[in-house]
Amino acid sequence: MNNAIVVIPTYNEKENAEAIIRKVLSLEVPFDVLMVDDNSPDGTAAIIKNLQQEFPDRLFLEERQGKLGLGTAYIHGFKYALARGYEYIFEMDADFSHNPEDLIKLYKACSEEGYDVAIGSRYIKGVNVVNWPMNRVLMSYFASYYVRLVTGMPIQDATAGFKCYTRKVLETIPLDEIKFIGYAFQIEMKFLAYKYGFRIKEVPIIFTDRTKGESKMSKGIIQEAFYGVIRMKVDSFFRHFNR
């Protein structure tokens, strides 16, 4: 069995699902792929099932009953990966905003350099974002600044959703206690890894906005992140981070 698996949540990603799966499975590092589909009405799951016939030992599908949120999809995927013994567990988007080739850089940061978490960072070397409108770039950049200011964690791209976790990180973080379900989930996971003292490396990537399908960003997701960061920091004063 391969020791690395890429968890990719999907909701209405029929335009991207097959292409992203084939690209990840073609890389020189043998990654397995777990798609977590939230009952996409556009038939995404059917596309994945068809591909499973071609890649029965490397492509897996978990179907959920509805659109339950990005964070819970990743938690579902993490538990799946831990139960099956994977050592390196990745998360990435289905829409090619994350370049699958960069999975190799994240993998090497953990497997060869000894880091516990590797983050595909848009902001570790300037601003590396393609095809985003300027207001979206500024919002993302200053959101990371805001998170650093409130939490004190020295991570330039605090909202990044392209990451590699080693098994011990996901075994240490109490996954059932994760509070956020939107993009704030990304912040909470980094904050907990930081508070538990794990070694974190930001690996520079170029982020390219999706060209197919629709963004899942919403005002509610932004509000959850803004207010949730303060609550998360306050709550941290009343818990212990021992491992």
C-alpha positions as CSV (number, residue, x, y, z in Angstrom):
1,M,0.0,0.0,0.0
2,N,1.2,3.5,-0.7
3,N,2.0,5.7,2.4
4,A,0.4,8.9,1.1
5,I,-3.1,9.8,0.3
6,V,-4.7,13.0,-1.1
7,V,-8.1,14.0,0.3
8,I,-10.1,16.0,-2.2
9,P,-13.6,17.2,-1.2
10,T,-16.1,17.7,-4.0
11,Y,-19.4,19.4,-4.5
12,N,-20.5,20.0,-8.2
13,E,-17.0,19.4,-9.6
14,K,-17.9,17.4,-12.7
15,E,-15.8,19.6,-14.9
16,N,-12.7,19.0,-12.8
17,A,-13.0,15.6,-11.1
18,E,-11.6,13.3,-13.8
19,A,-8.8,15.6,-14.7
20,I,-7.6,16.2,-11.2
21,I,-7.7,12.5,-10.3
22,R,-5.7,11.5,-13.4
23,K,-3.1,14.2,-12.8
24,V,-2.5,13.2,-9.2
25,L,-2.3,9.5,-10.0
26,S,0.2,10.2,-12.8
27,L,2.8,11.8,-10.5
28,E,6.1,10.2,-9.9
29,V,5.3,9.8,-6.2
30,P,2.6,7.2,-5.8
31,F,-0.2,9.1,-4.1
32,D,-3.6,7.4,-3.5
33,V,-6.7,9.7,-3.8
34,L,-9.8,9.9,-1.6
35,M,-12.7,11.9,-3.0
36,V,-15.2,13.0,-0.4
37,D,-18.4,14.0,-2.3
38,D,-21.3,15.8,-0.6
39,N,-24.0,14.3,-2.8
40,S,-23.2,16.6,-5.8
41,P,-26.4,16.9,-7.9
42,D,-24.2,17.4,-11.1
43,G,-23.1,13.7,-11.1
44,T,-19.6,14.2,-9.8
45,A,-19.7,10.9,-7.8
46,A,-20.7,8.9,-10.9
47,I,-17.6,10.2,-12.7
48,I,-15.4,9.1,-9.8
49,K,-17.1,5.6,-9.6
50,N,-16.4,5.1,-13.3
51,L,-12.7,6.0,-12.8
52,Q,-12.5,3.6,-9.9
53,Q,-12.8,0.7,-12.4
54,E,-9.5,1.9,-13.9
55,F,-7.8,2.6,-10.6
56,P,-9.4,0.2,-8.1
57,D,-6.5,0.1,-5.7
58,R,-5.6,3.9,-5.6
59,L,-8.9,5.8,-6.0
60,F,-11.4,5.8,-3.2
61,L,-14.8,7.5,-2.8
62,E,-16.7,8.5,0.3
63,E,-20.2,9.8,-0.4
64,R,-22.0,11.9,2.2
65,Q,-25.7,12.7,2.4
66,G,-25.5,16.4,1.7
67,K,-23.5,19.6,1.6
68,L,-22.1,19.4,5.1
69,G,-19.2,21.8,4.9
70,L,-15.5,21.8,3.8
71,G,-14.2,21.2,7.3
72,T,-16.3,18.2,8.1
73,A,-15.4,16.7,4.6
74,Y,-11.7,16.9,5.5
75,I,-12.3,15.5,9.0
76,H,-14.1,12.6,7.4
77,G,-11.2,12.1,5.0
78,F,-8.6,12.3,7.7
79,K,-10.3,9.7,9.8
80,Y,-10.5,7.4,6.7
81,A,-6.8,7.8,6.1
82,L,-5.8,7.2,9.7
83,A,-7.9,4.1,9.9
84,R,-6.1,2.7,6.8
85,G,-2.6,3.4,8.0
86,Y,-1.4,6.2,5.8
87,E,1.6,8.1,7.0
88,Y,1.2,11.3,4.9
89,I,-2.2,12.8,4.5
90,F,-2.8,15.7,2.1
91,E,-5.6,18.1,1.5
92,M,-6.2,20.0,-1.8
93,D,-8.9,21.5,-3.9
94,A,-10.5,19.8,-6.9
95,D,-10.4,22.8,-9.2
96,F,-6.7,23.0,-10.1
97,S,-6.2,26.2,-8.0
98,H,-3.5,24.0,-6.4
99,N,-1.0,22.5,-8.8
100,P,-0.9,18.8,-8.3
101,E,2.8,18.8,-9.2
102,D,3.4,20.7,-5.9
103,L,2.2,17.7,-3.9
104,I,5.7,16.3,-4.4
105,K,7.3,19.4,-2.8
106,L,5.0,19.1,0.2
107,Y,5.6,15.4,0.4
108,K,9.4,15.8,0.5
109,A,9.2,18.6,3.1
110,C,7.6,16.0,5.5
111,S,9.1,12.7,4.3
112,E,12.7,13.9,3.7
113,E,13.1,17.1,5.7
114,G,11.3,15.9,8.8
115,Y,8.6,18.5,9.1
116,D,5.3,17.6,10.6
117,V,3.1,19.9,8.5
118,A,3.9,21.3,5.1
119,I,1.8,24.2,3.8
120,G,1.5,25.2,0.2
121,S,2.0,29.0,0.7
122,R,0.9,31.8,-1.6
123,Y,2.6,34.5,0.5
124,I,5.9,33.1,1.7
125,K,7.7,34.7,-1.3
126,G,5.6,37.8,-2.1
127,V,2.1,37.3,-3.5
128,N,1.9,34.3,-5.9
129,V,-1.7,34.3,-7.0
130,V,-2.9,34.1,-10.7
131,N,-6.3,35.1,-12.1
132,W,-7.8,36.5,-8.8
133,P,-9.3,40.0,-8.9
134,M,-7.4,42.5,-6.8
135,N,-10.1,42.7,-4.1
136,R,-9.9,38.9,-3.6
137,V,-6.1,39.0,-3.4
138,L,-6.2,41.8,-0.8
139,M,-8.9,40.1,1.2
140,S,-6.9,36.9,1.4
141,Y,-3.6,38.6,2.1
142,F,-4.9,40.7,4.9
143,A,-6.9,37.9,6.3
144,S,-3.6,36.0,6.9
145,Y,-2.2,39.2,8.5
146,Y,-5.2,39.4,10.8
147,V,-4.8,35.8,11.8
148,R,-1.1,36.2,12.6
149,L,-1.9,39.3,14.6
150,V,-4.6,37.6,16.7
151,T,-3.1,34.2,17.1
152,G,0.6,34.9,17.2
153,M,1.4,32.0,14.9
154,P,4.2,32.8,12.4
155,I,2.5,31.5,9.3
156,Q,2.3,33.8,6.3
157,D,-0.6,32.0,4.5
158,A,-2.9,31.2,7.4
159,T,-5.9,30.4,5.2
160,A,-4.1,28.1,2.8
161,G,-5.9,24.8,2.0
162,F,-3.1,22.9,0.4
163,K,-1.3,20.9,3.0
164,C,0.5,17.7,4.0
165,Y,0.1,16.4,7.5
166,T,2.1,13.5,9.0
167,R,0.0,10.9,10.7
168,K,1.1,11.9,14.2
169,V,-0.3,15.4,13.8
170,L,-3.8,14.2,12.9
171,E,-3.6,11.6,15.7
172,T,-2.7,14.3,18.2
173,I,-5.3,17.0,17.2
174,P,-8.7,16.1,18.6
175,L,-10.5,16.0,15.3
176,D,-14.0,15.6,16.9
177,E,-13.5,18.9,18.7
178,I,-12.8,21.0,15.5
179,K,-15.4,23.8,15.6
180,F,-15.3,25.3,12.1
181,I,-16.8,24.0,8.9
182,G,-15.8,26.6,6.3
183,Y,-12.5,28.1,5.4
184,A,-11.9,28.9,9.1
185,F,-11.3,25.2,9.4
186,Q,-7.9,25.8,7.7
187,I,-7.0,28.4,10.2
188,E,-8.0,26.2,13.2
189,M,-6.0,23.2,12.0
190,K,-2.8,25.3,11.6
191,F,-3.3,26.9,14.9
192,L,-3.7,23.6,16.7
193,A,-0.7,22.1,15.0
194,Y,1.3,25.3,16.0
195,K,0.0,25.1,19.6
196,Y,0.9,21.4,19.9
197,G,4.5,22.3,18.9
198,F,4.7,20.5,15.6
199,R,7.3,21.6,13.1
200,I,5.6,23.5,10.2
201,K,7.1,24.5,6.9
202,E,5.7,26.9,4.3
203,V,6.5,25.7,0.8
204,P,6.1,28.4,-1.9
205,I,3.5,27.7,-4.6
206,I,1.6,29.6,-7.3
207,F,-2.1,29.6,-6.7
208,T,-4.3,29.8,-9.9
209,D,-8.0,30.5,-9.6
210,R,-10.4,28.0,-11.0
211,T,-11.3,28.1,-14.7
212,K,-14.1,25.6,-14.5
213,G,-17.0,25.3,-12.0
214,E,-18.1,27.8,-9.4
215,S,-16.4,29.1,-6.2
216,K,-17.9,28.0,-2.9
217,M,-16.9,31.2,-1.1
218,S,-19.7,33.1,0.7
219,K,-20.2,35.9,3.2
220,G,-21.1,33.4,5.9
221,I,-17.7,31.7,5.4
222,I,-15.9,35.0,5.7
223,Q,-17.8,35.9,8.9
224,E,-17.1,32.6,10.5
225,A,-13.4,33.1,9.9
226,F,-13.3,36.7,11.2
227,Y,-15.1,36.1,14.5
228,G,-14.0,32.6,14.9
229,V,-10.3,33.5,15.1
230,I,-10.9,35.6,18.2
231,R,-12.9,32.9,19.8
232,M,-10.3,30.3,19.0
233,K,-7.6,32.4,20.5
234,V,-9.6,33.0,23.7
235,D,-10.5,29.4,24.0
236,S,-6.8,28.4,23.8
237,F,-6.1,30.2,27.1
238,F,-8.2,27.5,28.8
239,R,-6.8,24.3,27.4
240,H,-3.6,22.4,27.5
241,F,-1.6,21.4,24.4
242,N,0.3,18.4,25.6
243,R,1.5,15.5,23.4
